[in-house]
Amino acid sequence: MFIRRVFPIIGLFFCLAAFGESQQRQIKPVAVTPTSPASSQEMYTAYCAVCHGRDGRGNGPAAEALKVPPADLTILARRNGNRYPSDHVRSAIEGDVRLPEHGSKEMPAWGALFWRMSQGHSSEVQLRISNLNEHIESMQAK
C-alpha cells in the first residue's frame, strides 16, 4: 500500500523535473493517480494531456514550462509517410527510445510507472500501453 501512495508522487517528479529549471511558470506538484488500464481516454487525460493537450497538439497547461515544446501527436502519421508509427510510439511510451524533440528526456518513462502501478503484472502494463497507443493513433489528423 505504501508503494501505491509513494510511487505516483515519484512518477510526477519525472514529469515535473523538466519544469524545475523554468522560471517562467511554477507548476504545483500533484500525485499521479492510477487509472483504469482499459480506458485509453482516461489514461491519456491523466498522463499525457498535461503536456500534449487534450487535443494532442502539444498545447497542454504545462507545455510552456518545458524547454522543448511537446510533440503534436495529431501529425505523427503525416510525418511518417501517412503511416502511424505504432512501434515508435510504443517505445516512446515505454521509455525505450530517446526522443530528440524531448531534448534531455523530459517525457517520463510511462512503462516503468505503469509497471509499478500494476504491481508487476505485465499483461496489465501491455494493456495500458496498447490502449494508450491506440488512442493516440485515433487522434491522427485526417
C-alpha positions in Angstrom: 0.0 0.0 0.0 2.9 2.3 0.8 4.3 1.8 -2.7 0.9 2.7 -4.3 0.9 6.0 -2.4 4.5 6.9 -2.9 5.1 5.8 -6.4 2.6 8.2 -8.1 4.5 11.0 -6.4 7.8 9.7 -7.8 6.2 9.5 -11.3 5.0 13.0 -11.0 8.6 14.0 -10.1 9.7 12.8 -13.5 7.0 15.0 -15.1 7.9 18.0 -13.1 11.7 17.6 -13.2 11.6 19.3 -16.6 9.7 22.2 -15.1 12.1 22.8 -12.3 14.5 24.8 -14.4 11.9 27.1 -15.9 11.5 30.3 -14.0 8.6 31.5 -16.2 6.0 29.3 -14.6 5.6 27.4 -11.4 3.8 24.2 -11.5 2.2 22.7 -8.4 3.1 19.0 -8.0 0.2 16.6 -7.8 0.2 12.9 -7.4 -0.2 10.7 -10.5 -3.4 8.7 -9.9 -3.8 5.2 -11.2 -6.4 4.9 -13.9 -8.3 2.0 -15.5 -6.0 0.2 -17.9 -9.0 -0.3 -20.1 -9.8 3.4 -20.6 -7.5 4.9 -23.1 -9.2 8.3 -22.8 -8.8 8.3 -19.1 -5.2 7.4 -19.3 -4.5 10.0 -22.0 -6.2 12.7 -19.9 -4.4 11.7 -16.7 -0.9 11.1 -18.1 -0.5 12.9 -21.5 -2.8 15.9 -21.7 -0.9 18.0 -19.2 1.9 18.4 -21.8 0.4 17.3 -25.1 -3.0 18.9 -24.5 -6.4 17.4 -24.5 -6.5 17.6 -28.3 -2.9 16.2 -28.7 -1.5 19.3 -30.4 1.2 20.0 -27.8 -0.7 22.8 -26.1 -1.2 21.3 -22.6 -1.1 23.6 -19.5 2.5 22.5 -18.7 3.8 22.9 -22.2 5.1 26.4 -21.9 7.2 25.4 -18.9 9.1 22.9 -20.9 12.4 23.7 -22.6 11.3 21.9 -25.8 7.6 22.1 -26.8 5.8 18.7 -26.6 5.2 16.9 -29.8 1.9 17.5 -31.8 0.6 13.9 -31.5 -2.0 14.6 -34.2 0.6 14.7 -37.0 2.7 11.6 -36.2 1.3 9.7 -39.2 1.7 12.6 -41.6 5.3 12.9 -40.5 5.8 9.2 -41.2 4.6 8.9 -44.8 0.9 8.8 -43.7 1.5 5.6 -41.6 1.1 5.8 -37.9 4.4 4.8 -36.2 2.9 2.4 -33.7 6.2 0.8 -32.7 7.9 4.1 -32.2 5.1 5.5 -30.1 5.0 2.3 -28.1 8.8 2.6 -27.5 8.3 6.3 -26.5 5.6 5.4 -24.0 7.7 2.6 -22.6 10.7 4.9 -22.3 12.9 2.7 -24.5 13.8 5.4 -27.0 15.5 8.8 -26.6 13.4 11.3 -28.5 15.4 14.1 -30.0 12.5 16.5 -29.7 12.4 15.9 -26.0 16.0 17.0 -25.6 17.1 15.7 -22.2 14.3 13.1 -21.8 11.6 15.4 -20.4 8.9 12.8 -21.2 8.6 10.4 -18.3 9.1 6.7 -18.9 5.5 5.6 -18.5 6.3 2.0 -18.9 8.2 2.0 -15.6 5.4 3.9 -14.0 2.7 1.6 -15.4 4.8 -1.4 -14.2 4.7 -0.1 -10.6 1.0 0.8 -10.8 0.2 -2.7 -11.9 2.5 -4.2 -9.3 4.4 -6.1 -11.9 1.5 -7.6 -13.8 3.0 -7.5 -17.3 -0.4 -8.1 -19.1 -1.8 -5.0 -17.4 1.2 -3.0 -18.4 0.9 -4.1 -22.0 -2.8 -3.4 -22.0 -2.2 0.2 -20.7 0.5 0.8 -23.4 -1.6 -0.7 -26.2 -4.7 1.2 -25.3 -2.9 4.4 -24.9 -1.1 3.9 -28.3 -4.4 3.1 -30.0 -5.9 6.3 -28.5 -3.0 8.4 -29.9 -3.5 6.7 -33.2 -7.2 7.7 -33.2 -6.1 11.3 -32.8 -4.3 11.5 -36.1 -5.3 14.4 -38.4 -7.3 13.2 -41.4 
